[in-house]
């Protein structure tokens, strides 16, 4: 009898990410003041833990090895981006609006069929993806039933209209 390959449980989720940053306050200004995360706790002046909805932390920020250091080179191995999933399209539109009001530069925006995403860098040039998932029954499918993901331009004006219509 052939042994079945182990499969991680369906309910498994990525719990949090911990980022090396050069300046805690600068990162808190971005993640809390612009994106709206809540500061949960700090470890002295070297680490901070932030979340959405009162969770113990979704993002850890620390300067243990990186205080006042330059960003990691973009062409080195490492984290490509942190993806932050918003519950609705309107929530993503609100996040986009806050970024635009703060004159925060975007590096891209895409419709992936299954989701819509905005791309940017945090103050330490760590990639950040802000996105929302379309309802699963609206995901595009290939003829064989597999998910069809793609990258197409995202109409940012249409996304912003989401907060004006509701």
C-alpha positions as CSV (number, residue, x, y, z in Angstrom):
1,X,0.0,0.0,0.0
2,X,1.4,3.4,-1.0
3,X,1.9,5.8,1.9
4,X,-0.1,9.1,1.6
5,X,2.0,12.2,1.4
6,X,1.5,14.5,4.5
7,X,-0.8,17.5,3.9
8,X,-0.8,20.4,6.2
9,X,-4.2,20.9,7.9
10,X,-6.7,23.1,5.8
11,X,-7.2,25.5,8.8
12,X,-3.4,26.4,9.0
13,X,-2.7,30.1,8.6
14,X,0.4,32.3,8.6
15,X,0.1,33.8,12.1
16,X,2.5,36.7,12.0
17,X,5.6,38.1,10.4
18,X,8.6,39.7,12.2
19,X,10.5,42.4,10.3
20,X,14.0,43.8,10.9
21,X,13.7,47.6,10.7
22,X,16.2,50.4,11.2
23,X,13.9,52.7,13.2
24,X,11.0,51.5,15.4
25,X,9.2,54.8,15.5
26,X,9.5,55.3,11.7
27,X,8.0,51.9,11.2
28,X,5.2,52.5,13.7
29,X,4.4,55.8,11.9
30,X,3.9,53.8,8.7
31,X,2.2,50.6,10.0
32,X,0.0,52.3,12.7
33,X,-0.6,55.9,11.5
34,X,-1.0,55.2,7.8
35,X,-2.1,51.6,7.6
36,X,-4.0,51.6,10.8
37,X,-2.5,48.7,12.8
38,X,-2.8,48.9,16.6
39,X,0.3,49.0,18.8
40,X,-0.1,46.1,21.2
41,X,3.2,46.2,23.2
42,X,6.8,47.1,23.0
43,X,10.0,45.5,24.3
44,X,11.9,48.6,25.4
45,X,13.0,50.7,22.5
46,X,14.0,47.7,20.3
47,X,10.8,45.9,19.4
48,X,7.1,46.6,18.9
49,X,4.2,44.3,18.2
50,X,1.2,45.5,16.2
51,X,-2.1,43.9,15.1
52,X,-5.5,44.2,13.7
53,X,-8.5,43.5,15.9
54,X,-6.5,43.0,19.2
55,X,-4.6,39.8,18.2
56,X,-1.4,39.5,20.1
57,X,0.5,40.5,17.0
58,X,0.3,40.2,13.3
59,X,3.6,42.1,12.7
60,X,6.6,42.2,14.9
61,X,9.1,45.0,14.3
62,X,12.6,44.9,15.8
63,X,16.0,46.6,15.6
64,X,18.0,43.8,17.3
65,X,20.3,43.4,14.3
66,X,19.3,46.3,12.1
67,X,19.2,49.6,14.1
68,X,20.0,52.5,11.9
69,X,21.1,50.1,9.1
70,X,20.4,50.5,5.4
71,X,17.7,48.4,3.7
72,X,18.6,44.9,2.5
73,X,19.6,44.8,-1.2
74,X,16.5,44.1,-3.4
75,X,18.4,41.5,-5.4
76,X,19.4,39.3,-2.4
77,X,17.5,36.3,-1.2
78,X,14.9,37.1,1.4
79,X,11.4,38.2,1.9
80,X,9.7,39.5,-1.3
81,X,6.7,41.0,0.5
82,X,4.4,40.8,3.4
83,X,0.8,40.4,2.2
84,X,-1.9,42.0,4.3
85,X,-5.4,40.6,3.5
86,X,-8.3,43.1,3.9
87,X,-11.8,41.7,4.5
88,X,-13.6,43.7,1.8
89,X,-12.9,45.7,-1.4
90,X,-14.1,48.8,0.4
91,X,-11.4,48.2,3.1
92,X,-8.7,48.0,0.5
93,X,-10.0,51.2,-1.1
94,X,-9.8,52.9,2.3
95,X,-6.2,51.7,2.7
96,X,-5.4,53.0,-0.8
97,X,-7.0,56.4,-0.1
98,X,-4.9,56.7,3.2
99,X,-1.7,56.0,1.2
100,X,-2.6,58.6,-1.4
101,X,-3.5,61.1,1.3
102,X,0.0,60.5,2.9
103,X,1.6,60.8,-0.5
104,X,3.1,57.3,0.0
105,X,4.6,55.9,-3.3
106,X,3.1,52.8,-4.8
107,X,5.2,50.4,-6.7
108,X,2.3,48.7,-8.5
109,X,-1.4,47.6,-8.5
110,X,-2.8,44.4,-10.0
111,X,-6.0,42.5,-10.6
112,X,-5.0,38.8,-10.2
113,X,-8.5,37.4,-10.9
114,X,-8.8,35.9,-7.4
115,X,-7.8,39.1,-5.8
116,X,-7.0,42.8,-6.3
117,X,-3.7,44.1,-4.9
118,X,-1.7,47.3,-4.2
119,X,2.1,47.0,-3.9
120,X,4.4,49.4,-2.1
121,X,7.5,49.4,0.2
122,X,7.6,50.2,3.9
123,X,10.1,52.7,5.2
124,X,12.8,50.0,5.2
125,X,12.0,49.0,1.6
126,X,10.4,45.8,2.8
127,X,7.8,44.9,0.1
128,X,4.2,45.2,1.2
129,X,1.1,43.9,-0.6
130,X,-2.3,45.1,0.4
131,X,-5.1,43.0,-1.1
132,X,-8.6,41.6,-0.8
133,X,-9.8,38.2,-2.1
134,X,-12.8,38.0,-4.4
135,X,-15.4,35.5,-3.1
136,X,-14.2,32.0,-3.9
137,X,-17.1,31.3,-6.2
138,X,-16.1,34.3,-8.4
139,X,-12.5,33.1,-8.9
140,X,-11.7,32.5,-12.6
141,X,-11.2,28.9,-13.6
142,X,-9.4,27.1,-16.3
143,X,-11.3,24.5,-18.4
144,X,-10.0,21.7,-16.1
145,X,-11.4,23.5,-13.1
146,X,-8.1,24.7,-11.7
147,X,-7.8,28.3,-10.5
148,X,-6.8,30.8,-13.3
149,X,-4.6,33.5,-11.8
150,X,-3.2,36.3,-13.9
151,X,-1.8,39.8,-13.5
152,X,-3.7,42.6,-15.2
153,X,-3.8,46.4,-14.5
154,X,-5.9,47.4,-11.5
155,X,-8.1,50.4,-12.1
156,X,-7.3,52.5,-9.0
157,X,-10.0,55.1,-9.7
158,X,-12.6,52.3,-9.8
159,X,-11.2,50.9,-6.5
160,X,-11.3,54.4,-4.9
161,X,-14.9,54.8,-6.1
162,X,-15.8,52.0,-3.7
163,X,-15.5,54.3,-0.7
164,X,-17.5,57.1,-2.4
165,X,-20.4,54.8,-3.5
166,X,-21.0,53.3,0.0
